[in-house]
């Protein structure tokens, strides 16, 4: 008769597999989004920086308004 494997080891191995697969999918998605973002036409780096600063400012306003 063969000994039974412990259920916690079976669950942890399965969970580790699916978490690894999920992380790889997220990484690949981020790489695709980065490639798409690199192809967006911009007049200059100054325009991109201005857009980023505007997004940060609006995010900060929303955060301070929701906490007040």
C-alpha positions as semicolon CSV with decimal commas, in nm:
position;residue;x (nm);y (nm);z (nm)
1;X;0,000;0,000;0,000
2;X;0,138;0,343;-0,091
3;X;0,127;0,629;0,158
4;X;-0,119;0,908;0,085
5;X;0,020;1,251;0,003
6;X;-0,068;1,520;0,249
7;X;-0,352;1,742;0,125
8;X;-0,173;2,063;0,221
9;X;0,123;1,976;-0,001
10;X;-0,107;1,901;-0,293
11;X;-0,291;2,231;-0,247
12;X;0,026;2,435;-0,206
13;X;0,180;2,286;-0,521
14;X;-0,134;2,358;-0,722
15;X;-0,166;2,708;-0,582
16;X;0,199;2,784;-0,656
17;X;0,152;2,669;-1,016
18;X;-0,154;2,888;-1,077
19;X;0,001;3,191;-0,905
20;X;0,313;3,155;-1,119
21;X;0,102;3,127;-1,433
22;X;-0,102;3,431;-1,331
23;X;0,212;3,636;-1,264
24;X;0,354;3,544;-1,604
25;X;0,032;3,654;-1,772
26;X;0,044;3,987;-1,589
27;X;0,408;4,037;-1,688
28;X;0,334;3,967;-2,055
29;X;0,034;4,201;-2,047
30;X;0,250;4,481;-1,905
31;X;0,512;4,424;-2,177
32;X;0,245;4,445;-2,448
33;X;0,099;4,763;-2,298
34;X;0,448;4,914;-2,279
35;X;0,510;4,831;-2,645
36;X;0,177;4,986;-2,743
37;X;0,250;5,293;-2,533
38;X;0,587;5,335;-2,701
39;X;0,411;5,351;-3,039
40;X;0,175;5,634;-2,940
41;X;0,284;5,940;-3,134
42;X;0,412;6,229;-2,923
43;X;0,538;6,564;-3,039
44;X;0,809;6,566;-2,775
45;X;0,912;6,432;-2,439
46;X;0,794;6,764;-2,292
47;X;0,436;6,686;-2,400
48;X;0,455;6,342;-2,240
49;X;0,595;6,488;-1,917
50;X;0,320;6,750;-1,908
51;X;0,054;6,482;-1,949
52;X;0,210;6,274;-1,671
53;X;0,221;6,571;-1,436
54;X;-0,142;6,654;-1,515
55;X;-0,242;6,297;-1,436
56;X;-0,052;6,305;-1,106
57;X;-0,210;6,637;-1,010
58;X;-0,563;6,516;-1,085
59;X;-0,497;6,195;-0,892
60;X;-0,371;6,395;-0,593
61;X;-0,679;6,620;-0,603
62;X;-0,911;6,316;-0,610
63;X;-0,725;6,154;-0,322
64;X;-0,735;6,468;-0,105
65;X;-1,102;6,533;-0,189
66;X;-1,205;6,177;-0,098
67;X;-1,017;6,185;0,233
68;X;-1,166;6,518;0,340
